[in-house]
Amino acid sequence: MIALSCDHCGDDAITSESHEFSDGQGDRCESCGFPGTVSVDDADPEEVSAYWRISDDVEARCQRGQVCEECR
């Protein structure tokens, strides 16, 4: 299994048994619930990289409620 880390909470945002991710995959972080999606950088076929990118919407919040200082 492989996982991508969340830019918001630092925990696993999305996991894959197949060790592959698709651009745009996902909806919310599996750990904190902050909206985001996978971004795949495949400009160099020798080094394809995938990243979890949180939403840049100013209204986006995680689901950790009062525990999260950033999302209160």
QUIDAFEN-V573788 format. One record per backbone hydrogen bond with DSSP energy under -1.0 kcal/mol. NH is the residue of the N-H (numbers start at 1). CO is the residue of the C=O. Records with the same first field share a line. If there is no record, write none. Layout:
# QUIDAFEN-V573788
NH = CO, CO
This chain:
# QUIDAFEN-V573788
2 = 16
4 = 14
6 = 11
10 = 6
13 = 4
14 = 4
16 = 2
24 = 38
25 = 22
29 = 34
30 = 13
33 = 29
36 = 27
37 = 53
38 = 25
39 = 51
41 = 49
47 = 44
49 = 41
51 = 39
53 = 37
55 = 35
60 = 57
63 = 32
67 = 64
68 = 65
